[in-house]
Every structure is written in C-alpha cells, then in structure tokens.
Amino acid sequence: MRKGKYTKTQKPDGWGTSTRLVRGGTSRSEHGETSEAIYLTSGYVYDDPESAEQRFAGEEEGFVYGRYGNPTVAMLEERFRLLEGAEAAYAVASGMAAAWGALACLLKSGDHIVASKDLFGSNYQIITNILPRWGVTHTLVSGTTAADWRAAMRPETKVVFLETPSNPILAVHDIEMISDIAHKSGALVIIDNVFATPILQKPMTMGADIVFYSNTKHTDGQGRVFGGMVLSSTQFKEELLKPFLRHTGPTLSPFNAWVLLKGMETLKLRVDASSKSATLLADEIARLPQIERVYYPHHDSHPQVALARKQMSAGGTMLSFDVNGGKEAAFNLLRRLKIVDISNNLGDSKSLITHPATTTHKNIGPEARALMGIKDGCLRLSVGLEDVEDLLGDIKQALLINS
C-alpha cells in the first residue's frame, strides 16, 4: 500500500485550488485509508532512549508530545499552507489564539503597533486593552490614504495590523500600499483575512507577512468546531511563533483538525456559492426603503469598491446594512425572521444575522463603535447556502414588505 504524503508523480505546489483543498497534505498510514485518520493521542513512544533524545534535539523527524504536534493537525497545516501559498502554517485552538499568538510572539514592552480603527471586538480588546498592560502602545488609523498610515508609524513600530474587509462594516484597506509603508519602517504586516477567506483574497501576494484565520468560520462552515491558523515565513514560525505557542498551549485537538480537513474539501464550493448569493442580496437590500445603507465590498456604493475588486476575486459571504429607525427597528426585523437565524457566528452553511452593537462589539463601548461607524441600526448578515430568493423573501417579510 502507498504510504506518505505524496507519490513520486504528485506535485502539490503545482495543483489548482480545488485539488489542494481535497488532497493537500494527505498522509496515509500503512492501512491506506481514504479519509484522513484521526490520531487521538496525547503522547508518543520511542524505540529507544537515543531516539527520544534525538527527536527532542530536532535531529530525528517525528512527534514528541501532543501539545507540540500531531499527525492529523500536521495534515491540516500542510493543506492550508498549500492553499494560502505560504512557506509555513501553524494550527491552533481558535481564531483568537491565532491572532494573539501572532502578535504576542513578536511584541515586548516599549514596542508600538499600528492598526486600522476597523476591528473585530476581540482584536480591538487585545490591541487597546491587553497589550498596553505589557507596555505595548498603539495607534489606530482612521483614514485610508498613504499619508494617514505614514503619519502613524514610529521608530518603535514593530507590527501593522488590519482586517480587510473588516468586521462588521466591511471596510477595505490597501494591503499593497500599507505593506510597503510598514516594510520601509521595519515593521511586519499581520492580516486578519477571515471575511475574505483564502479563496477570495491572498494577502501574501500583496506584501503581507503574516495571515491568520478563524477556522471556526468558513473552513468548518457548519458550526461544529473551533480552530485557528497562522500562515507565515518558515523563519517566523520556527524562531518566534512555534516556541511561543508550544509553551503557552493553545493546542488544536486532533478531532477538530479532522473536521476542518473535511470542511476544506468543500470550502471553495461553499464560499463561491455564498458570495454569489451575497452579491445579489446586497443589490436587492440596498433598494429597500427601510434600509439606510448597505456595506458590501463589491457593491457600487462601497467607498473602496475599486480597491475591493482589485484585491478580492468576489465580494465575499458577508454583508451588513443599517436599518432606518436604529436599534428598535433592527430588533423588530430580527424578531420577524423565519429562516435566517440570530447568531454571532459567521461563515456557516446556514445564514446567520447579528446586531453588532449589542453582541460582537458591545464591550468596546459606544465611543469606539462610533469611531468604527457601527450604528445602532446596523445588522451583520452571514450569507449561507439557502436559495437566495428565500433569503431575500425572509428579509422583506421581516421588514413588513409584501412582495
């Protein structure tokens, strides 16, 4: 039986996206299983003490402890590495473990971080509340021009951090421009690419140094497990990220890694289908008189639509919109929905909707929400795989539109 990652004739770096998603990283045991195996073990045994010594010294290939590595997790890392086109990948227990690990392994007291003002609530808390306890200062950039980003840079700036598109109002930032500015100042660029997914946007091709994901979202895509992924250079992973994460312990379980491997097989199909529906919904919702504004990267009304179309191959699965009438009107819409579920998760095969001001961005406070442009009438919609006509009909009836 064939054993190992690839046969002699296979060249995974030359594969197309769909092939990488189905077969990338596959490592079969001597049993020749079709589906990837789940290695549920916390430790490993050695043939002799010399072998143990050599593995711990890095002189012999193999696993030493579940917190340090696992065959199922390694398959997921290699599959994601191939998909992203990165030198290295490191899987962790959640998206926020990925965000925290990427930042914390780099920064120390006296360092400075520059970030866009448009941030997910937990990213905002790390940058503005947790890292300052370590003596790490920050500057939040409100504008979108090169001058805005240059003005924020300091000699002690070590990291530039941004989400694009952002959560929840889908602000889009110029990755190539910002990366050029950061690199000239000696800083590394970290991108939260969760909303765009690796299917629609490749930040590393535009200059980003580190990209991370919450695999809890689109990678799983069915609301089952948590997971996160950091993509980087081999040097960053081996010298900074791996030592930090190995000793702090945000380990991804082998079962979750296996579920995520299965999710990757259909990732492109799901993202493409949901993006197509989201594009149609953005157009239709924008026409409704009860809606003040729609936020969608590829919609003509988006202030960075040209940049979004340059950076992203499609508009993505996420859209937001402001309902006229503020929180009360938004809540009334939520109460009347019959198909779309109220949930703060996203990237699911089921369409999900949330009110950011009272859920994902509640704890950042009204001042920070105002800075980000999050209104009390804002709703964030994660478009799933239902018939788009049914989704539009559900939103219309929730707005008491008879059609």
Steps between C-alpha positions, in 0.01 A plus 500: 500500500609853435610689807611858550396845385538478123595253230800571281282636219302741721605866509271674751655844452377489140147389583193717452301633794232231502755219484697650787183527707414133450844334499757742641699369795346153494721251684374141502598238752599145409127420484446720191188671632301723260393754761768663711563319826431653841796446730351535847812485715662733749847350473732278298737213575856441381690188404787591733626788716734615225202553269322708765812708549540556127137602449511753782823637354337530158745255349239232421168563327192410701252612763582535869189631677142588411545864596792522257348321203266231371473316165140609437579861589809485279285398204273799558800735522648372175165520317450858615860590415449381145169686472647828623829462313698566818832358613362379832176447691420448869159378617361607837186462708306807379518807282576722797781264606640558152467878530648507849786264415599696190512825698633383834796307360620819331438778752665608824488799732591819317375382162226673301222359283311681225153370417195604306215634712276240333539196724311200631414545866755250634778634275418848630524377860841340442645811338345766724467323835716187536822596318525836681535301825822364348622850424408479129354824364272536200369741241167445326486635146168660403579591139573298190773701327872429498555822693271375779700180540841669471404747771425213741837331464770545765859376537375247758215371280541122469161393364233634265171318554182517294183322402392535141209476452434594861244373748220616485482788250732340243748784469766420240867598535775508239722207598775574249525868594492438875752216474742721309475772766541249782802329347676830441463560874625152588160372618326171419146495360238270656169452317176363640365344180196328651231688307674470162608135553806357322272422207431865412809687619871420531659769722851354473503564126444868586777528757354373827743309721257310722139398434269339751155343497226386729440156353190490717341703222510408131751215528266294715200676354241304694526635855666192652853566625752769587836548333749762387790524257809721468678517163849647484858457389687195627734727695215674684337169585813322619670786685205690652157343461571133573695556826233739628203275418665176612561641845169685538284211382212609266503149349255399229337165572552222242125451468446869420786483250331205331165683479678801350675278244158375393372858488784605273387254235189709431636843601523644149159369398338654808681834486431543128130416541448720806689789338276483195192516723646780712565709188136464393372572851713813532350637179143419601524612864657831398181580304265454796367828646540376859876461449725800554818346363654170390863405566637252247849512344393448139188717516519822300417704810807380692756783533788261421320295236778536242762384750277216617457375144876517451585308819209255519382270222142527634320708761489230765235331710449789745294816472366754746226759479357784707128486567315833521371542855806388694510218753122466533449454127796261478366289788153493344652364178689233696186390685304445177758290316379148420801353316811696593622416852611757756859406583832676544684226310572532127623312196239227550295307247198645682440874464563680829434857609608703802473849645868599552433787742349260754704186425842484329584867563306567818798497737708751307255775600301765311797729435701229325193387306446856382864517388447182298171625354290227663149640541225372729301399192785295350446129434769259379383219272704187430353356181466122490400243242121539498321608183567870463135566416400353836752715686386818326137410565576443868664839538218673311228343712696590813491860379123460441541528125226316310651362183 
